[in-house]
Amino acid sequence: MDPTTPRQFDNAYYQNLKNGKGLFNSDQVLFTDSRSRGTVNLFASNNGAFRQAFVTAITKLGRVGALTGNQGEIRRDCSRVN
């Protein structure tokens, strides 16, 4: 979602938002909305803070249990039921 450095994992996405270059309106709202502007400013100016927040979020996501068996299924193709 970052046209300036599409092959790098960095905070350019947030820098783009500060410069009014969000890819979608829904992205740009992260900067124009006062409730999330502080986070955008922090991540835009501090790549380390962005990376640490990402690690924390992805670790939490990894704790979400996948439903299998009668509870659910892991799809081979996300666009269709197995």
C-alpha positions as CSV (number, residue, x, y, z in Angstrom):
1,M,0.0,0.0,0.0
2,D,3.0,2.2,-0.4
3,P,3.9,3.3,-3.9
4,T,7.1,5.1,-2.9
5,T,8.9,2.1,-1.5
6,P,6.8,-0.9,-2.5
7,R,9.4,-3.6,-1.9
8,Q,10.6,-2.3,1.5
9,F,9.2,-2.8,4.9
10,D,9.4,0.7,6.3
11,N,7.3,3.6,7.5
12,A,7.0,5.4,4.2
13,Y,3.2,4.6,4.2
14,Y,2.9,6.9,7.2
15,Q,5.1,9.6,5.6
16,N,2.9,9.5,2.5
17,L,-0.2,10.1,4.7
18,K,1.4,13.2,6.2
19,N,2.1,14.5,2.7
20,G,-1.5,13.9,1.6
21,K,-0.5,11.0,-0.6
22,G,-2.6,8.2,1.0
23,L,-3.4,5.5,-1.6
24,F,-7.1,5.5,-0.7
25,N,-9.4,8.0,1.0
26,S,-9.8,5.5,3.8
27,D,-6.0,5.5,4.3
28,Q,-5.8,9.3,4.3
29,V,-8.4,9.6,7.0
30,L,-5.9,8.1,9.4
31,F,-4.0,11.4,9.2
32,T,-7.0,13.7,8.9
33,D,-8.8,12.2,11.9
34,S,-7.5,13.7,15.1
35,R,-8.0,10.3,16.9
36,S,-5.3,8.6,14.8
37,R,-3.1,11.5,13.6
38,G,-0.7,11.2,16.6
39,T,0.0,7.6,15.7
40,V,0.6,8.5,12.0
41,N,3.0,11.3,13.1
42,L,4.8,8.9,15.5
43,F,5.2,6.1,12.9
44,A,6.1,8.6,10.1
45,S,9.0,10.1,12.2
46,N,10.1,6.9,14.0
47,N,10.6,3.8,11.9
48,G,11.6,1.9,15.1
49,A,8.3,2.7,16.8
50,F,6.4,1.5,13.7
51,R,8.4,-1.7,13.6
52,Q,7.9,-2.4,17.3
53,A,4.2,-1.8,17.0
54,F,4.0,-4.2,14.1
55,V,5.9,-6.9,16.0
56,T,3.4,-6.5,18.9
57,A,0.4,-6.6,16.6
58,I,1.6,-9.6,14.6
59,T,2.5,-11.5,17.8
60,K,-1.1,-10.9,19.1
61,L,-2.5,-12.0,15.8
62,G,-0.4,-15.2,16.0
63,R,-2.2,-16.1,19.2
64,V,-5.6,-16.2,17.5
65,G,-6.4,-19.9,17.2
66,A,-7.4,-21.2,13.8
67,L,-10.7,-23.1,13.8
68,T,-10.5,-26.6,12.3
69,G,-12.5,-29.7,12.2
70,N,-16.2,-29.1,13.0
71,Q,-15.4,-25.6,14.2
72,G,-14.1,-24.2,10.9
73,E,-11.6,-24.8,8.2
74,I,-8.3,-23.5,6.8
75,R,-9.0,-22.7,3.2
76,R,-6.6,-23.8,0.5
77,D,-8.0,-20.9,-1.7
78,C,-9.4,-17.9,0.3
79,S,-11.9,-17.1,-2.4
80,R,-13.8,-20.4,-2.1
81,V,-14.9,-23.0,0.5
82,N,-12.8,-26.2,0.4
